[in-house]
Amino acid sequence: MGHGDGGQRADGAMHKRMLVTVDGSRTSEAALGEALDLAGGGAHVRVVHVVDSPYNSPDAPYGQVTGHLEAARRAWREAGEEILARAATSARARRVAADSTLLESDGRRVGAAVVEEAQRWGVDLIVVGTHGRRGLDRLLLGSVAEGVARTAPVSVLLVRGGTR
């Protein structure tokens, strides 16, 4: 696959629009690197960070500390914007057309927010890092990658952490 011609799909066609999730971890950096490799210079990449807060629900019993929660949400959004800015710098350095968006889970699972954005933007590939958790860790923490892979209407590339 040559650079500048977009990422090649399994059917031989080229990916035109890809979505990659980032959370600041080494695993998501590996996923971003894979997406940028596939994009070459002909595909467009949307980089997404989802702010996930257990306090997004209006039913949460934390109403009396609204000011503190809003400060925490602001901090999470700012951290997300910094992660997205670093990803945009990486894309520019590799001459890949990219944009970014900060989403909030708003009580949804993070994977659902990612899939909804992918559908809204009309991607043909979603790239997600996976930490490879198993057993109880996976059950307790859930898996964004698994949720995306299970529900996405397009191909999903799972990138194992530590591969780059």
KETORLUM-564630 format. One line per 3 residues: for each residue x, y negated, z negated of C-alpha. Coordinates in Angstrom, 1 decimal, padded with zeros to 4 digits. Each point is the difference from the previous one (the first is absolute). Layout:
% residues N
X/Y/Z  ...
***
This chain:
% residues 164
000.0/000.0/000.0  001.5/-003.3/001.0  -000.4/-003.2/-002.0
-002.3/-002.5/001.5  -002.6/002.5/001.3  -002.0/000.5/-003.2
-000.2/003.1/-002.2  -000.8/003.2/001.9  -003.0/002.1/-001.1
-000.2/003.8/000.0  -002.0/-000.2/003.2  002.7/-002.0/001.8
-001.8/-003.3/-000.2  001.4/-002.9/-001.9  -001.1/-001.4/-003.3
-001.2/-003.6/000.5  -001.2/-000.9/-003.5  001.3/001.4/-003.2
-000.8/-000.6/-003.7  002.6/000.7/-002.7  -000.6/-000.3/-003.7
002.7/-001.5/-002.3  000.1/-000.1/-003.8  003.7/-001.0/-000.6
001.1/003.6/-000.7  002.9/001.7/001.9  -002.7/002.3/001.4
-001.9/-002.8/001.5  003.2/-001.5/001.4  000.7/003.3/001.7
-003.5/-000.1/001.5  000.5/-003.5/001.2  003.3/001.0/001.6
-001.7/002.9/001.8  -002.8/-002.3/001.2  002.6/-002.5/001.3
001.9/002.7/001.7  -003.1/001.2/001.8  -001.1/-003.5/000.9
003.2/-000.5/002.0  -001.0/-003.4/001.4  -003.2/000.9/001.7
-002.4/000.8/-002.8  -001.5/-002.4/-002.5  000.3/000.9/-003.7
-002.3/-001.2/-002.8  001.6/000.3/-003.4  -002.5/000.3/-002.8
000.4/-000.3/-003.8  -003.0/000.9/-002.2  -000.3/-001.6/-003.4
-001.6/002.6/-002.1  -001.4/-001.0/-003.4  -001.9/002.1/-002.4
-001.7/-003.3/-001.0  -001.6/-000.8/003.3  -003.3/001.5/-001.0
-002.5/-002.6/-001.4  -001.1/002.8/-002.4  003.5/000.1/-001.6
-000.2/-000.6/-003.8  002.7/-002.7/000.3  -002.3/-003.0/000.7
001.2/-001.8/-003.2  003.5/-000.2/001.3  -000.8/-001.3/003.5
002.7/-002.6/-000.1  002.7/002.5/-000.7  -001.4/002.4/002.7
000.0/-002.8/002.5  003.6/-000.9/-000.8  000.9/003.7/000.4
-001.8/000.2/003.4  001.8/-003.1/001.1  003.3/001.6/-000.9
-000.9/003.2/001.8  -001.0/-002.0/003.1  003.3/-002.0/-000.1
002.0/003.2/-000.4  -001.9/001.5/003.0  000.7/-003.1/002.1
003.7/000.3/-000.8  000.0/003.7/001.1  -001.8/-001.0/003.2
002.5/-002.8/000.6  002.9/002.4/-000.3  -001.7/002.4/002.5
-000.6/-002.9/002.5  003.7/-000.9/-000.3  000.9/003.7/000.8
-002.3/000.0/003.1  001.4/-003.3/001.3  003.6/001.3/-000.4
-001.0/003.0/002.1  -001.9/-002.2/002.5  -003.3/001.8/-000.6
-003.3/-001.9/000.3  -001.5/000.1/-003.4  -002.5/-001.7/-002.3
-001.0/000.7/-003.5  -003.0/-000.1/-002.2  -000.6/000.2/-003.8
-003.1/002.0/-000.9  -001.7/000.5/-003.4  -001.5/003.4/-000.8
-003.1/-001.6/-001.5  -000.9/003.2/-001.8  000.7/002.2/003.0
002.7/002.6/000.1  003.2/-001.5/001.6  -000.2/002.6/002.8
-003.5/-001.1/000.9  001.1/-003.6/000.2  002.9/001.0/002.3
-002.3/002.1/002.3  -002.6/-002.8/000.2  002.7/-002.5/001.0
001.3/002.4/002.6  -003.5/000.4/001.5  -000.7/-003.7/-000.1
003.3/-000.8/001.8  -000.3/002.9/002.4  003.3/001.8/-000.5
001.0/003.3/001.6  002.5/001.0/-002.7  000.2/-000.5/-003.8
003.4/000.5/-001.6  000.0/000.7/-003.8  002.8/000.9/-002.4
-000.6/003.0/-002.2  001.7/000.7/-003.3  -000.6/003.7/000.3
-001.5/000.3/-003.4  -001.5/003.4/-000.8  -002.2/001.6/-002.6
-001.1/-002.0/-003.0  001.8/-003.2/001.1  -001.9/000.0/003.3
-003.3/000.8/-001.7  000.4/-002.7/-002.6  001.4/-002.7/002.2
-001.8/000.9/003.2  001.7/-000.4/003.3  -000.4/-003.0/002.3
001.7/002.0/002.8  -002.3/002.9/-000.5  -003.1/-002.1/000.0
001.1/-001.8/003.1  000.9/003.2/001.8  -003.3/001.6/-001.0
-002.3/-002.8/001.1  001.8/-001.9/002.8  -001.6/000.2/003.5
003.4/-000.3/001.6  003.4/001.7/-000.3  001.9/-000.4/-003.2
003.7/000.2/-000.4  001.0/001.0/-003.5  003.6/-001.0/-000.9
001.6/001.8/-002.9  001.9/-002.4/-002.4  003.8/000.1/000.1
000.2/001.0/003.7  001.7/-003.2/001.0
***
